[in-house]
Amino acid sequence: MQDPGRLLAWARPAVREEGEDRLPMRVGGLLDSLSDQMSVPLGGARWERWQGIARTWAELHVLVHSRPGGLSDALRDAYLVARDKLDGSFLEWLRSRYAPLAVQRLPTPHHVHHVPDYMAFERRQGRAERVTLLVMDGMALADWYIIRASWRARHPDSSFDERLELAQIPTTTAISRQALISGLRPADFADTVGHNRAEMRRWSEFWGREGLVSEVCGYVRLRLDREGPAEQVTDSPVRALCLIENSIDELLHGVSLGAADVVASLRIWLEAYSPSLEALMDQLLASGFTVFLSSDHGHVEARGIGQPSEGLTVETRCRRARVYRDRHAMLRVRQAFPQTLLWENDGLLPSGTSVLMADKRSAFAAHNDTVVTHGGPTLEEVVVPLVTITQG
């Protein structure tokens, strides 16, 4: 429009002038929306309220890091203030509501270990005869928003029904992905919390309890950049298929410029790698599968605070979390690293397990190094998508 100034005031925000940069306005609008969503006490809020906040924050994250130099200092400062408030409020909510939600499995899943039960429920209801769990390792909700826009445009005949769920704390692959695949709390797989080598067995055991023999249960780690899908993916007897897709997690560990680097790399991933994955999903849908796409955890940009040297006293270690069975060893590390927080006795972790997590947005990495990692309790690491993909 040649003269937007002639419009009524309420209509002007919807009109874009030639050469106008809409990014600051969109970021400002989302910050205002987030402020409204967080204007009430959130420590005891319902999960539904936090889902709304997570969606707003994911959209805001994508905008802020798509063009890092496109925001004024004032907007960037407002974003950082909102982030700090969000981190504190979410941790408070997790401490009071995370464990109670873990027992509410059906009909709506809340935790990642509810997903197999949800898939089995959909199968029993006759809505999904053949099921695939596609685990997008390390995919945060903000990542999914970037991917979703492209996939919907490329696949207009597919339906994407989106829910949100809570990853297992600590948000490490060995613990949260195993919970997602097995349908169990970590307390129920205490002997394997330090590795993912039991996933195939856990997947088959879950479906065995649902009456499926192991011959119709498939588990495949995809390597679509190197080879085609394994025969199990297209094998007609398979009724419950688990696919592990690691390419996004590998991408995360390769970035060196923080969150903005992740956003840029994901756009390259969408053009270079994603078409092979989309073709596989099309094949699955055409073969009568319902695809349940989920992530085991998200990720966060963090700053290094140094690395503990506790030797064999730590069970599992990553840049955001350390898992201990020896509480005295954990307390010694905590004394040396006071900028940490303790997570234990949540009713989901094995008895006697203590988790020490780097506080706020810090990491057990070289001092002041910027890393993109996971394991902690931020909104970006804990709230992940569960998407049911069907054809037509």
C-alpha positions in Angstrom: 0.0 0.0 0.0 1.4 3.4 -1.0 0.2 5.3 2.2 -0.3 3.0 5.2 -0.7 6.1 7.3 -4.2 6.6 5.9 -5.4 3.3 7.5 -7.1 3.2 10.9 -4.6 2.5 13.7 -5.8 -1.0 14.4 -5.1 -2.0 10.8 -1.6 -0.6 10.3 0.4 -3.5 12.0 -1.0 -5.9 9.4 0.4 -3.9 6.5 4.0 -4.2 5.5 5.6 -1.2 3.9 8.1 -1.7 1.1 11.6 -2.3 2.6 10.2 -2.6 6.1 12.0 -5.0 8.5 9.3 -6.9 10.4 11.6 -8.9 12.6 11.8 -6.3 15.5 8.0 -6.0 15.5 7.5 -9.8 15.6 10.0 -10.3 18.3 8.5 -7.5 20.4 5.1 -8.9 19.9 6.2 -12.4 21.1 8.0 -10.8 24.1 4.7 -9.0 25.0 2.8 -12.3 24.7 5.3 -14.1 26.8 5.1 -11.4 29.5 1.3 -11.8 29.6 1.6 -15.6 29.9 4.1 -15.2 32.8 2.2 -12.5 34.6 0.7 -14.9 37.1 2.5 -17.3 39.5 3.7 -20.3 37.6 5.1 -22.6 40.3 1.9 -24.6 40.6 0.5 -23.8 37.1 -1.2 -26.5 35.0 0.9 -28.2 32.4 -1.3 -26.7 29.7 -0.1 -23.2 30.6 3.5 -24.2 30.3 2.8 -25.7 26.9 1.6 -22.4 25.7 4.7 -20.7 27.1 7.0 -23.3 25.5 5.4 -22.7 22.1 5.8 -18.9 22.4 9.4 -19.4 23.5 10.3 -21.7 20.7 8.9 -19.3 18.1 10.8 -16.5 19.7 14.0 -18.5 19.8 13.8 -19.2 16.1 13.3 -15.5 15.3 16.0 -14.2 17.6 18.7 -16.6 16.3 17.7 -16.5 12.7 19.2 -13.1 12.3 21.4 -12.4 15.4 22.4 -8.9 14.2 18.8 -7.9 13.3 17.7 -6.8 16.8 18.3 -3.6 18.8 20.2 -3.8 22.0 17.0 -3.0 23.9 15.1 -6.0 22.3 18.0 -8.3 22.9 18.3 -7.2 26.5 14.5 -7.8 26.9 14.9 -11.3 25.5 17.7 -12.1 28.0 15.7 -10.8 30.9 12.7 -12.9 29.8 15.0 -15.9 29.5 16.3 -15.6 33.0 12.9 -15.3 34.4 11.7 -18.2 32.4 14.5 -20.5 33.6 13.8 -19.7 37.3 10.0 -20.2 37.0 10.3 -23.4 35.0 12.7 -25.0 37.4 10.4 -24.1 40.3 7.5 -25.7 38.4 9.5 -28.8 37.6 10.3 -29.4 41.3 6.6 -29.4 42.2 4.8 -30.8 39.1 7.3 -33.0 37.2 6.9 -36.1 39.3 3.1 -36.1 39.7 2.7 -35.8 35.9 4.8 -38.9 35.4 1.9 -41.1 36.6 -0.7 -39.7 34.2 0.0 -41.9 31.2 -3.3 -42.1 29.3 -5.2 -41.0 27.3 -2.7 -38.0 27.1 1.0 -38.7 27.5 3.0 -36.3 29.6 6.5 -37.8 29.9 8.6 -39.4 27.2 8.3 -42.8 28.8 4.5 -42.6 28.2 4.9 -42.6 24.4 5.0 -46.4 23.8 1.9 -46.7 26.0 0.2 -44.0 23.9 1.2 -45.8 20.7 -0.2 -49.1 22.0 -3.4 -47.3 23.1 -3.9 -45.9 19.6 -3.3 -49.3 18.2 -5.8 -51.0 20.5 -8.3 -48.3 19.5 -7.9 -49.3 15.9 -6.5 -45.9 14.9 -3.0 -47.2 14.1 -2.6 -50.8 13.0 1.2 -50.5 12.2 3.2 -48.0 14.3 6.6 -46.4 13.9 8.4 -44.5 16.6 10.8 -42.1 14.9 13.2 -40.8 17.5 14.8 -37.5 16.4 17.6 -37.5 18.8 18.4 -34.0 20.3 15.6 -32.2 18.4 14.4 -29.2 20.5 10.9 -27.8 20.0 12.4 -24.7 18.2 14.1 -27.1 15.8 10.8 -28.8 15.1 9.3 -25.4 14.3 11.9 -24.9 11.6 11.5 -28.4 10.2 7.7 -28.4 10.4 7.3 -25.4 8.1 9.3 -27.2 5.4 7.7 -30.6 5.8 4.1 -29.2 5.7 4.9 -27.3 2.5 6.5 -30.3 0.9 3.8 -32.8 2.1 0.4 -31.1 1.9 -1.3 -34.5 2.0 0.2 -35.5 5.3 -1.3 -34.6 8.7 0.9 -33.5 11.6 -0.9 -33.7 15.0 1.4 -32.1 17.5 1.6 -32.6 21.3 4.2 -31.6 23.8 5.8 -33.9 26.4 8.5 -33.8 29.1 11.9 -35.4 28.6 13.4 -37.4 31.4 15.6 -35.4 33.8 18.6 -35.5 33.4 18.1 -34.9 29.7 20.9 -37.2 28.6 20.6 -39.6 25.7 21.4 -42.6 27.8 18.6 -42.0 30.2 15.9 -40.0 28.3 16.1 -41.9 25.0 16.0 -45.2 26.8 12.9 -44.1 28.7 11.2 -43.0 25.5 11.9 -46.3 23.7 11.3 -48.7 26.7 8.2 -47.1 28.1 9.9 -47.4 31.5 11.1 -45.0 34.3 14.8 -45.0 34.7 14.2 -46.7 38.0 13.0 -49.7 36.0 16.1 -50.0 33.9 18.6 -49.1 36.6 21.2 -51.6 35.3 21.5 -49.8 31.9 21.1 -46.1 32.7 24.7 -45.4 31.6 24.3 -46.6 28.0 21.8 -47.2 25.1 22.9 -50.7 24.2 19.7 -52.3 25.6 17.3 -50.3 23.5 16.5 -53.0 21.0 15.7 -55.4 23.8 13.7 -52.8 25.7 11.6 -52.0 22.6 10.8 -55.7 21.9 10.0 -56.3 25.6 7.5 -53.5 25.7 5.6 -54.8 22.6 5.9 -58.3 24.0 3.8 -57.2 26.9 1.3 -55.9 24.3 1.1 -59.3 22.7 3.5 -58.9 19.7 6.2 -61.4 19.1 9.7 -60.2 18.6 9.6 -61.1 14.9 7.2 -58.3 14.2 9.2 -55.7 16.2 11.9 -53.8 14.4 14.6 -51.5 15.7 16.9 -49.6 13.2 19.5 -46.9 13.7 19.3 -44.9 10.5 22.3 -43.8 8.5 20.6 -42.3 5.5 23.5 -40.2 4.5 25.6 -43.4 4.0 23.1 -46.1 3.1 19.5 -46.8 2.5 17.1 -48.0 5.2 17.5 -51.5 6.5 15.3 -54.3 5.3 13.4 -54.2 8.6 12.0 -50.8 7.6 10.1 -52.2 4.7 9.6 -55.8 5.9 5.9 -56.5 5.7 5.6 -58.6 8.9 6.8 -55.7 11.1 4.0 -54.1 13.2 6.0 -52.0 15.7 9.1 -50.2 14.3 11.6 -48.0 16.2 13.8 -45.8 14.1 16.7 -43.8 15.6 17.7 -40.7 13.7 20.9 -39.2 15.0 21.7 -36.6 12.4 20.4 -33.6 14.3 22.3 -34.6 17.5 25.5 -35.0 15.5 24.8 -31.5 13.9 24.5 -30.0 17.4 27.9 -31.4 18.6 29.5 -30.0 15.5 28.5 -26.3 15.8 30.9 -23.8 17.3 28.9 -20.5 17.2 26.1 -21.3 19.5 22.3 -21.2 18.9 22.5 -19.1 15.8 24.8 -21.7 14.3 22.2 -24.4 15.0 19.5 -22.5 13.2 21.7 -22.0 10.2 22.8 -25.6 10.1 19.3 -26.9 10.4 18.3 -25.0 7.2 21.2 -26.7 5.4 20.1 -30.1 6.9 16.6 -29.5 5.5 18.0 -29.3 2.0 20.8 -31.8 2.2 19.6 -34.6 4.5 15.9 -34.2 5.2 14.7 -35.3 1.7 15.9 -38.8 2.3 14.2 -39.0 5.7 11.0 -37.6 4.2 11.1 -40.2 1.4 11.4 -42.9 4.0 8.4 -41.5 6.0 6.4 -41.4 2.8 7.2 -45.0 2.2 6.1 -45.9 5.7 2.8 -44.0 5.4 2.1 -45.7 2.1 2.7 -49.1 3.8 0.0 -48.4 6.4 2.2 -47.2 9.3 1.3 -44.3 11.6 4.5 -42.4 12.4 5.0 -41.1 15.9 7.8 -38.6 15.8 9.4 -37.6 19.1 12.6 -36.3 20.5 14.4 -37.6 23.6 15.6 -34.1 24.7 16.3 -30.7 23.3 19.4 -28.6 23.7 20.7 -25.2 25.0 23.5 -22.8 24.4 25.7 -22.7 27.5 28.9 -21.2 28.8 31.7 -23.4 30.3 32.5 -23.3 34.0 35.2 -25.9 34.0 35.2 -29.7 34.2 35.2 -31.9 37.4 37.8 -34.7 37.6 35.9 -37.2 39.7 37.2 -40.4 37.9 35.2 -43.5 38.3 32.9 -42.1 41.0 30.6 -40.7 38.4 28.2 -43.1 36.6 27.3 -40.9 33.6 28.7 -37.6 32.6 27.9 -34.9 30.0 28.3 -31.2 29.7 25.2 -30.3 31.6 24.7 -33.2 34.0 26.6 -35.8 36.1 24.9 -38.9 37.5 26.2 -40.4 40.8 25.4 -43.4 42.9 28.0 -42.2 45.4 26.4 -39.2 47.1 29.6 -38.3 49.0 31.4 -38.0 45.7 28.6 -35.8 44.3 28.8 -33.5 47.3 32.6 -33.1 46.9 32.1 -32.0 43.3 29.3 -29.7 44.3 31.5 -28.1 46.9 34.1 -27.4 44.1 31.4 -26.3 41.7 28.9 -24.2 43.7 27.2 -23.0 40.5 25.3 -26.3 40.2 21.9 -27.7 41.3 21.0 -31.0 42.7 18.2 -33.3 41.4 17.3 -36.5 43.3 14.4 -38.5 44.9 12.0 -37.6 42.1 10.3 -41.1 42.0 11.6 -41.8 38.5 15.3 -42.2 38.9 16.8 -45.3 40.5 17.0 -45.2 44.3 20.2 -43.7 45.6 20.9 -41.8 42.3 21.9 -38.1 42.5 22.2 -35.8 39.5 24.3 -32.7 39.6 23.4 -30.2 36.8 25.2 -27.1 35.8 23.1 -24.2 36.9 21.2 -21.9 34.6 22.9 -21.9 31.2 26.3 -23.1 32.2 28.1 -26.3 31.2 30.9 -28.6 32.5 33.2 -27.4 29.7 36.3 -25.3 29.4 35.9 -21.9 31.1 33.9 -19.4 29.0 33.7 -21.8 26.0 30.3 -21.5 24.2 28.8 -24.9 23.6 25.4 -26.3 22.5 24.6 -29.2 24.7 21.9 -30.9 26.8 21.4 -32.7 30.1 19.9 -29.9 32.2 16.4 -28.7 33.2 15.7 -25.7 30.9 12.5 -25.4 28.9 14.5 -26.0 25.7 16.0 -29.2 27.0 12.9 -30.6 28.7 9.9 -29.8 26.6 9.9 -31.8 23.4 7.4 -32.5 20.6 5.4 -35.6 20.0 4.0 -35.5 16.5 1.6 -38.1 15.0 2.0 -38.2 11.2 -0.6 -39.8 9.1 -1.4 -39.8 5.4 -4.5 -38.0 4.1 
